[in-house]
């Protein structure tokens, strides 16, 4: 990945630098790694908001960065070369999809540890767990050529223009809903902070149905279509800008356009996804 001319990803390097990035999103037909960070539900004796994940250390040819972006931010959570980015807080029962950036190709042995605190103040810690990343072509990770199946690289990262991409053209359309398209009056479930996935499944007759998989409570619940309201208050509103944290969302409209969206950087977010 070639870093853009804007400063949106300045925590990864200077404009024009090349880093190896496993994306958290689907780009133009390329299926991402989708490496996430998450946690199960915690016992009742674990203090709320005390759960944390620590990147103890990394053995490899360069640094590792774990970062994410949303409606109004680009945020680096972890970086093996920055002491102040060695640990990230987690929400019990939640998970997120992250970008994983690597300074250079090669083998990276990453070592992780989870910590928490009980209600009576006792510190608890998991054993250290190793996760190995093979970054780059087989030749960079000491494997015989052809060992790893992959799509061919048709355009080198170095050949991309840092000025192109989000915001290059304005193809926005007015899709304002009319009164006749509003939801029917009735009783709806108000989405509490937590994780939700819009899901689909097929039946024995080959039909397809959708539902909302709700993981916000003590037990998972399947919500029927058109039965849940997701709160998006004015506190989530921000304005688009071609530079800085908002640069990746420039395709949503012209500079200054207001957008609303639940922010995953909050300690009590509503994670909405699909599976």
N, C-alpha and C positions, 0 to 999 in steps of 0.2 A: 504494500500500500504506500502510495506517495502522499506525504503530508501536504495539505492544501495551502494556498497562499494566505488564507485568513489565519487568525490565531486560535481557531476553534479547538485544535488538537496540539496546542503548543506544549502541553505537558509530555508529549511523546518526542518532541524534537523541533527542529527548525523547518520552515516551509521548504519543500523539495526533498527532505530526508526520506529514505525508504525504510519501512519497518514491516515485519511479517505479522499480519493481523488475522485472527480467527474471528469473524464477525458474529454479532448477536442477531443479525437480521438477514432476511432473504433479499438478495440483490440480483435482479436481472437474470433469473434462471439458475443462479449458482446457489446450491444448497449449503447453508452454513454449518459449522460445527455445533453451534448452540450449546456451548459449555456453560452450565449455570452454577449458581451458588444458592443453596437453600437449606432448610432445616425442618425436622419433624416437629410434632407438637411436644412441648416440654412438660415434665411432671409438675404438679401443682406446687411443689415446694421450691421450684426454681424461680428466682426473682424476675419479674417482668423487665424486659429491655436489658438484661444482663448478658445475653448471649453474644459472643464475638467469635470471629474466625481470624486466625493469625497465620500469615505466611512466614514461617520460621526462617527459612533460608532457601536459596536456589543454587544449584550447581549447574552451570552451563556457560555458553559463550557470551552472554550478555544479560541485560535486565529483562524482567517480565512486568507488564502493566495490565491490570484488570480495570476496565473502565466501562461506562455506560452513558447513554444519552436519552433525553426525554423531551417533553414539550417545551421546556424552558431552560434546559441545562445540558452541559456535557461535564461529567464528573469522573475523576479518577479515584477509585476506591483503594487500590493496592498497587505498590510498585516496589520491587525487590531492591532497588537502588536508593530508596528514600526512607530513612528511619521513621518519619512521621506517617508513612503509608504502609505500615507493616500489618495493620489490623483493621478490620471493619466490623461494625455492629450488625447484628442480624435480628430479624423478627421471627419469633417462633411460629412455625407452620407456614412460613412464606418462602418464596424463591424468586429468583430473577435470572434473566438471560444477559450475559455480559460479553463484551469484546475482550479478547485476550491478545495483547500485542507483545511481540518479541523483538529485541534489538537486532538480532542476527539469526540466520538459520543454524540449526544444530540440535543436539539433544539437551533438553532442560529437565533436570530432576528437581521438582518442587516439593517442599515439605510443609505440611499443614497441621494445625492444632486448633481445636475448638475449646473455648472456656466459657464458664458461666458462674453464677453465684446463687446460693440458696437463700431463702427468705431469712434465715438466721445468720447470714453473712459468711458462710463457708464457701471458699473458692474451690471450684471443681474444674478439671482439665482432662481432655481426651489424650490418648496416645498420639504421637506424631505419625502422620500418614504421608506416604510418598506417592505423588502423581507425576508420571513421566510424559513429557511432550516431545514429539518428533516434529521439528519445524523445518520446512523446506523439502527439497528433493531427496531421493534416497542417498545420493552421493554425499549429502551434507550430514547425514545421520548414520553413516557407516553401514548402510544396507546395500545389497546387490541391486544394480539398476533393474527396475521393473518389479521390485518387491511390492511396492505400494501402488494400488490402483488410483489414478487421479485423472482429472480432465486436463487436456493440454493447455498451456498458457499461450493464448493467441496475441495478446498485447502486453508488453512489458510494463511494469509499474512506472519505470523511468520515462516512458513515452506519453504518460497522461499529462494533460495541461492542468496545472493547479487552479486555473481560473474557471474551468468548466465544472459542470456538475450542478448541484442544487442551486436554484435561482437563476439559471442561464436564460430561461424563457418563462413567460407568464402565461400558463394555459389554464388558469383557474376559471371556474364557471360558477354562476349563481345557482346554487342548489337549495335555496330557501324552501322549506316545507310550507305548504298551505294549511289552513285550518282543517281541511278535510282529511289530512294525513296524520293528524295528531292521534296519540294512543287513546283507546276507549277509556271512559271513566270506570274506575273500579278500585280494587285493593291490590297493592303491589308490595313486594319485599324491598326494603331499603338496604342497599348494599353497604355493609359495614366494612371497616378496614380489613383487608385480607386478600387472598388470591382467588381469582375467578377465571375460568376458561370457557369460551364458547366452543362447544364440542358437537360432533356429528357421529352418527352410527347408522348402520344398515340393519334391516330386519330380514327374516327368512325369505320374504317375498321380493327382496331386492330394493325395497323402499328406503329412503333416507330421511332421517329426522334429526332435529337439532335440540339442544338443551344447554343450560348453563351449569357448569360444574362448580359448585360453591364450596371452597375450602376455608372459609373465614371462621367457622365455629369449631367446636370440639369434635364434630363428626362431619364428614363430607355429605353434601346434599345435592341432588339434581333438581334444578329449577326449570320449570316449563318455560317455553318461549313466550315472550311478552308478559312476564310476571315479575320482573326485577327493574328497579330504578337505580341507576348509578349516579351518585351525587357529583356534580362538577361545578362547585361554587365559584363566585367571582374571585375568590382568593387564589384560584389556579390560573387566572388570566395573565397573559404576557403578550408582548408585541414582537413581531418578527423583525430580525435584523440580519443583514448579509454577513456580518462578522461576529466573532465571539461565540458564546454558547449556542446562540440561535441559528448559526450558519447552516447546520445540517437540515433545518426545517424550512429553508428559504423557498422550496417548491410549493409550500402551502399558500403563498400569496405574496403580495408586494411588501416592501419594507414598511413597517408601521402597522401592518394588519394585525388585529387582535385575535388571539387563539386561546382556547380553554382546554385544559387537560389535566387529569390527576397526575401528580408529580411523584414518581417513585423515590425521590430523594427524601421525602417526608418520612418521619419515624412511624406514622400510621397511614400508609398509602393504601389505595385500592389498586391492586395489580390485576389488570384485565388483559387476558390473552386468548389464544385459541389453540386447540390441539386437533 
